[in-house]
Amino acid sequence: MKDLTTKYLGLNLKNPIVVGSCSLTSSLSEIKKLEKNGAAAVVLKSIFEEEILMDAESQLREAKENSFIYDKYSETLDYIDFHVKEERLNDYIQLIKQAKKEVLIPIIASINCVSSAEWTSFAKRIEEAGADALELNVSLNPTDLEIRDFEQTIKIIIQKVLAQVKIPVSVKINNSFTHMARTILDLSQTGIAGLVLFNRAYAPDIDINTFEAVQGRSFSSPESYTETMRWIALLSDKVKCSLAASSGIHSSEAIIKQILAGADAVQVVSALYEHSTEHINVLLDGIEKWMEEKGFSSLEQFKGKASSKNLSNPAVFERIQFMKHFSGIN
Ligand SMILES: Cc1cc2nc3c(=O)[nH]c(=O)nc-3n(C[C@H](O)[C@H](O)[C@H](O)COP(=O)(O)O)c2cc1C
């Protein structure tokens, strides 16, 4: 039996496999299944800022159309608005409370946020419900021309949330920033406990028969772990918070590589949809087998062994352009 324990967001995890936010973590029965199959922690399905607000707005619109509300009763509007939001949040709070009662692994709540508006007060309620940590999926849309400074907007969101809670807060970001290294380093110094690299963007496609835009591949491909690995290897010994690798982690090898690059944990989602939750056991067995072959008894012995500081050829991670010297291809 190998020692796979690791520390992530200040939480002691029995192994590095965290199930990322998705529908598999949206009910107590699924969370129990994930725990039974070896997950070290789960990030709950996000409560969406947009969803909460839109839901409230659509019910308000309906109420208005049905003439239930007249201007003179404008307080009714406030009541419905409040009530709808309360109901959605209450379901989420109940899930956290039940999960904390019935499973032993850490429960990380998740908010999918697009602004620093009123949802930041939800963070307090999530903490009071007993969540071990809170992950913010900051989904600022790069096509939004109104936002001038994405980094600054994320920092304001972080500030507002950190002012509300004492539990560890992590931030999951997209991999599309003008100056990725600077952004990651700056965000790691804001007081957050961890960064999750990266969220996966929704992939559109075009149907060549109907000429319509359609939904592309929902799940990541097993090759896509390299982008995350590059940034973890380059920055793991420089950041001021823990790091979780996310996107394209389908195999034990991919997990081992992320730990070698310096990740404290990994988040797995697509692989569990494609292979079932039992795949976590397969991943854990693969890590233990590799450790046995290499003579490692604990994760700590190889964490960061291939981070840029420890590599003889870190330029491989720094290069962006193909060059014959590095790729061997003309
Ligand atoms: C079906 C599905 C639902 C997801 N729902 C959420 C969500 O609610 N909140 C969130 O932050 N990420 C969500 N994600 C993104 C995942 O948490 C993860 O960051 C992404 O899929 C990359 O990991 P993977 O390559 O292991 O799939 C979802 C992904 C999938 C495939």
The ligand as a Tripos MOL2 file, in Angstrom:
@<TRIPOS>MOLECULE
LIG
   31    33     1     0     0
SMALL
NO_CHARGES

@<TRIPOS>ATOM
      1 C1        -21.0220   17.3570  -18.3520 C.3       1 LIG1
      2 C2        -20.1180   18.3810  -17.7100 C.ar      1 LIG1
      3 C3        -20.6430   19.2690  -16.7660 C.ar      1 LIG1
      4 C4        -19.8130   20.2340  -16.1830 C.ar      1 LIG1
      5 N1        -20.3350   21.1020  -15.2640 N.ar      1 LIG1
      6 C5        -19.5230   22.0170  -14.6680 C.ar      1 LIG1
      7 C6        -20.0110   22.8930  -13.6700 C.ar      1 LIG1
      8 O1        -21.1890   22.8980  -13.3100 O.2       1 LIG1
      9 N2        -19.1330   23.7600  -13.1080 N.ar      1 LIG1
     10 C7        -17.8080   23.8110  -13.4380 C.ar      1 LIG1
     11 O2        -17.0600   24.5960  -12.8540 O.2       1 LIG1
     12 N3        -17.3120   22.9720  -14.3780 N.ar      1 LIG1
     13 C8        -18.1290   22.1010  -14.9910 C.ar      1 LIG1
     14 N4        -17.6210   21.2520  -15.9360 N.ar      1 LIG1
     15 C9        -16.1930   21.3450  -16.2780 C.3       1 LIG1
     16 C10       -15.4080   20.3030  -15.4850 C.3       1 LIG1
     17 O3        -15.4950   20.5270  -14.0860 O.3       1 LIG1
     18 C11       -13.9160   20.2970  -15.8780 C.3       1 LIG1
     19 O4        -13.3110   21.5210  -15.5160 O.3       1 LIG1
     20 C12       -13.7100   20.0830  -17.3850 C.3       1 LIG1
     21 O5        -14.6320   19.1470  -17.9130 O.3       1 LIG1
     22 C13       -12.2930   19.5890  -17.6590 C.3       1 LIG1
     23 O6        -12.0350   18.3520  -17.0450 O.3       1 LIG1
     24 P1        -12.0770   16.9590  -17.8930 P.3       1 LIG1
     25 O7        -11.1370   17.1010  -19.0090 O.co2     1 LIG1
     26 O8        -11.6740   15.9060  -16.8890 O.co2     1 LIG1
     27 O9        -13.4940   16.7920  -18.3540 O.co2     1 LIG1
     28 C14       -18.4370   20.2880  -16.5410 C.ar      1 LIG1
     29 C15       -17.9270   19.3900  -17.4800 C.ar      1 LIG1
     30 C16       -18.7490   18.4430  -18.0720 C.ar      1 LIG1
     31 C17       -18.1610   17.4890  -19.0750 C.3       1 LIG1
@<TRIPOS>BOND
     1     1     2 1
     2     2     3 ar
     3     2    30 ar
     4     3     4 ar
     5     4     5 ar
     6     4    28 ar
     7     5     6 ar
     8     6     7 ar
     9     6    13 1
    10     7     8 2
    11     7     9 ar
    12     9    10 ar
    13    10    11 2
    14    10    12 ar
    15    12    13 ar
    16    13    14 ar
    17    14    15 1
    18    14    28 ar
    19    15    16 1
    20    16    17 1
    21    16    18 1
    22    18    19 1
    23    18    20 1
    24    20    21 1
    25    20    22 1
    26    22    23 1
    27    23    24 1
    28    24    25 2
    29    24    26 1
    30    24    27 1
    31    28    29 ar
    32    29    30 ar
    33    30    31 1
@<TRIPOS>SUBSTRUCTURE
     1 LIG1         1 GROUP 0 **** ****
